[in-house]
Every structure is written in C-alpha cells, then in structure tokens.
C-alpha cells in the first residue's frame, strides 16, 4: 500500500493536487469476527481489544512519523531480514490502555 501510494502521490502532484499520507497499525491477538446487527442492517466486522489496539497504533503512526506501526507480537513473528527494516520505538503509551506497548516503526 505504501509503495502504491508513492505512485498515486506522483500523479496527484503532477495534477497540482495535495499528497496523501497513509498510516497502518498492526496488532496480534484474540478478536471476534462475524456478522453483527439486525436483519435490516447486518455488517461483517471484527471487534475486540486487538482491533482497538491496531486502531490506536494507526493513530500513533502520525505522531511517530511512520507509515507502519507494529506491536511487539507482530514484529517478533517476522523473519530477521524484515525485522531489520523496522526501528524499535520502545515502550509507548497507547490511548485507552493502562499498560504501554513495545512498538516498531517503518517510515516507508
């Protein structure tokens, strides 16, 4: 997505339009997947603490100046070559959580 956005931004700039920015937050853990709602309005969605954490990480991407933010459980599952592309941002406070999260950032 980040690489494709570079191409899109080049096209936007050529047209005199403002560039777009992207922020991605990835977390690993339990969640609930399913259809939620009523017969009149049914949505397929995911809910839970892991989903909330990923959303909060996406929000932190702007503050940390990174296109992609991973929490430690995701980063630890990557192969070492890919891990090396992320900078360790240490323990960071995450809005809505009492404990900090160990975060890794990729600027793109």
N, C-alpha and C positions, 0 to 999 in steps of 0.2 A: 504494500500500500504506500509506503514511504517513497519507494523508487518511482512508482507510477505518478505520485503527486508531483514529483520533480518535473516530469514531462508536462503535466497539466499546468503547473505554475509557469513554465516557459511559454506555453500557449496563451495563458492569461496575460502575462507580461507583454507579449507581442501585440496583444489587443488593447493594451493600456489599462487592464483591469488589475485589481489588487490580488496579491498572492494568498493562497490558502495555507493554513497550518493544520497539522494532524497530531493528535495525542492518543496513545494507546496504553492501556493499563492491563496487565495480565496477572491473575492470581490463580492458585490451585487449591482445591478443597471441595468439601461437600456442598451440594446445592440441590434444588428441586427443579425438575424440568417437566413441563406439562401444559395442558390446556386449562386456563383459568377464566372464569367468567360465568355468564349465563347463556341460555340458548339464543338470546337476542344479540349478545356480544361476547364472543369467545375469542381468546387470544392464546397463542402458543408462546410461552415465556419461560424465563428462568428466574428464580428468586433464592435468596439466602445470603448469609454473611459473606460467602466467597464472591458473589455477584456484587455486593455492596463494596467490598474491598477493591475489586477490579475497577469499579466506577470511581472510587476515591483516588486510586492510582492514576487513572486517566486525568483526573482533575489536577493532580500534582505534576503532571508532565510539563505544564506551562511554568510552574514555579521552579522546577528543576532544570528547565531548558533542554528537555529531551523529548524525542519523538515517541520513544517506547520506554515504559517503566515496568520492571518485573519485580515481584516479591521473591524472596529467597527460595521458596519451594519450587517455583518455576525455573529460576536460574540454575538451581542445583541439578535439574534433570537435563540440562543442555550438555552437548558434547563440549570438551575443553576449548576447541577452536572457536566455537560460538560464544562460550562464556567470556573469552578474552575480548570480545567486541563490546562488552558492557562494563561500565565503570561502577565500582562499588560506592554507593552513596551512604552506606552505613545505616544505622537505626534512625528512622524518621518518624515523626508524629504523623498520624493519619486521622483526619477529621472523623469524628463519630466513633472512635475506638479508644479504649483506655490504654492499650499497650502500643508500643511503637512497632514498626515493621522494617526489616532489613531490605533495602531496595537497591536495585541495579538499574542503570540508565544507559540508553543508546541514543546518541544525538542524531544519527542518520546521515 
